[in-house]
């Protein structure tokens, strides 16, 4: 999946939405952990952002450095506009601007981050730049 370039003042990123390839219920979370341990489930985004029990500290640092809210969802609880944009495919990272949204990273791009929060942050920034999206406080076009 690729996004389109945006022009004008409407290209400032307001938030990022990350969708895990997992179900967000307690039962779904436990099932994912068990299936991941035996190798029958895998979510590259989960690997980047979470350890065995909780969110990784290095991801928390990278997320804060992005300078915009990063809202995370699961396949079953993602916003309908994100589901429509992505066709329900997960994991995925989407940038939302004032007027529109664009897929920044799909499953393959997230996999290429090899479990690294720093690489995920770099990939998000690189794709946002390629799509000519601005970060809050950055000079305009």
N, C-alpha and C positions, 0 to 999 in steps of 0.2 A: 504494500500500500504506500502510496505517496501522496503528499499534500500539494496544494497550489500556493503560489506566492501571493502575498497580499500587499496592497499599496495603501499609502495614506496613514492617517492617525489611528485607524482601526486595526493596525497590525501589532499593537502592544499586547503581549501575553498577560492575561489576567490570572490564569491558573493553569496548572497541569492536572490531568486526570490519568491515573495509572490503574489499569484493570488487570487483576490477577487471573490466571487460568485455574481457578478453584472456586468452590462454593463457600459462601460466607457463613453458613450456619455452624453451630458447634459440631454437629454431626459431620457436616461437610469438611470442616477443618481437621477433625480427627481422622476421617477417612483419607484425606489427602496426605497427612503425616504418615499414616500406616502404608499407603500405597507408594509414597515416595521412598520410604525405607526399603521396600522390596523391589523398587525400580519400575513400578507400573504407572507412576504418575510423575510429572515433572512440570514445573513452572519456572522459567528462567528469571522472571521478575521476583518471585518468592525467594529464590536463591540469593538474589542481589540485596533484597531489603530485609530479610529475616534470617535469624539463626534458628536453632532448634526450638526455642521457646518464645523469643521476643524479637523486636526490631533491632537490627544491628546499629551499633553506635556510629560506625563509619558511614552508614547510609543516612543517619540523622544529621550528621555534619554536612554531607553533600546536599541533602534536601534543603537544609537551611541556607546554604550558599547559593542555591538557585534564585532566591529572592522573590519567589511567588509561592502561593499556596500549592501544595501537591496533595491532592485528594486521592485516596486509594479506595478501590471498590473490588468486588468479586464479580464473576460472570453473572450471578443471580441478582445482584443489587446495584449494578451500574446504572447511571442515568440513561433514560431512554434515548436522548439525543446522541450520546456516545455509542450506544448499541447500534443505532441507525447508521451513524457515520462509519463504524468499523465492521458492520455486518455481523456483530456479535463475536468477532474473532478476539481471542485473548491469548497471551498477554499483549498489552498495547499501552502506549503512552500518547496522549492527545493533548495538544495545546489549545486553550480557549482564549479567544480575543473578545473584544467588545461585541463584535457582530457575527463571528463565525468560529469554527473549530477546524483543526487540521491534525491528521495523524502524523506524529513525529517519528515514533518507533513501532515497528510491528514485531512479531514473534522472532523473526530472523535477526533483526537489528539488536534486539534485547539479548538473544543468544550470543551474539558476537561480543557482548560485554564480558563474557566469561566469569560471571559472578562478581564483578567488581563494581561497587557503587561509584567510584571515581570514573570508570569508563562509561557507566550509564549516564552520569552527569555530562561528560564530554560529548557523548552521542546526542543527548538532548540538545545541548548548545549548538553543536554542529548542524543538526537538521533544522533547528530554528533559524540559524543564520542562512542556510541554503534557501529556506522558504521566505527569507526577508522579514521574519518576525522580530519585533523589538522586545527587549526586556524593560521592565519599568525603570525609569530614570535614565535610560540610554538615549543618546541624541536621536532625533527624528531623521527621516530620509533626506 
